[in-house]
Amino acid sequence: ESEIIFADSINKLNEINESINMSRNLYNIGLEFMQNKEFNEAINSFSKAINIDSTFALAYFNRAKCYETLNNELALVDFKTSFILDSSNYTSLYSIANIQSKFDNELAINTYKQILLLNANESKAYFEIGVLLFMQSKFDLAIESFSSALNINRDARYLNDRGSCYRKLAKYDLAIKDYLEAIKIDPSLVFVYNNLASTYRKSGENEKALTYYSYAISYDDSYFIAYNNRSSLYFDMNQIENAVADVNKSISINSLYAPAFNNRGVIYHHKKMYVEALANFDIALELNTNYAKAYLNRGITKQMNRDEDGACYDWKKAYDLGIKLA
């Protein structure tokens, strides 16, 4: 009798192991579909894996990642299930907060705070809260959150974003200090050079600004934002030909970047080439229909062409979008 019981136990274990292996094989097939961006097929494979093993946390998680491309509500359900099954892994909660931030920042912030209640050393949660507060223009609160993240981990990106808060508050010395430390930690982050240059420019140190825009471009010669910003600086320094070369380079790299067309319109206006200026402002506004500066600038050019009604229309749009000067 004991031998029969033992044999039955072995058979049962073999059945369980076979089921687990089948579930893992289906999961691996799902990962391959997911890597190839065949999300419906991946969802089907992950679902089969879950039907065999309903406690397979990673299968729920990756099915949720696929659902993110198709249905956020289903993604949220799976991320929550994944976390319930494996509460030591906070990745699911970060993914939940990321989805929530698309429609409710406060809900997302509460989820990040839930992570911090579970582990007060999750610097990334403080950082993500800071980003959401920055997006709401709550710069002082964002600084507090970034500082909490930095107390745990001196990360270059945390320093960059805190520096951007200081820049928004016109605390340029503090912004520059954070940007320089970020570069020291990770010299490969080209956007930090761009941000540092913009801060020097705001504080009136144009030569230093020019140096750091050039550093950004030297690290990444496809960085169209730095080309556009350096073009604007060259324009302010009355180096018009350099400004033209840089703005054209920016557009050649990214023909969908509205600020470059706006800046080129400004240069053409300066050169009294009003038809060309209007054409560039038109493109900027086609690319971004809420681009207040482009409305303001196009209005100025329209007035030079004696199109008073058109100018007033554009200035009204600029004013409605928040530019008091209009």
Protein Blocks (a to p, Z undefined) as FASTA:
>chain_A
ZZmmmmmmmmmmmmmmmmmmmmmmmmmmmmmmmmnopaklmmmmmmmmmmmmmmlmklmm
mmmmmmmmmommlmmmmmmmmmmmmmmbmklmmmmmmmmmmmomklmmmmmmmmmmmomk
lmklmmmmmmmmmmnopaklmmmmmmmmmmmoccfklmmmmmmmmmmnopaklmmmmmmm
mmmmmmmlmklmmmmmmmmmmnopaklmmmmmmmmmmmomklmklmmmmmmmmmmnopak
lmmmmmmmmmmmmmmbmklmmmmmmmmmmnopaklmmmmmmmmmmmmmklmklmmmmmmm
mmmnopaklmmmmmmmmmmnopakZZ
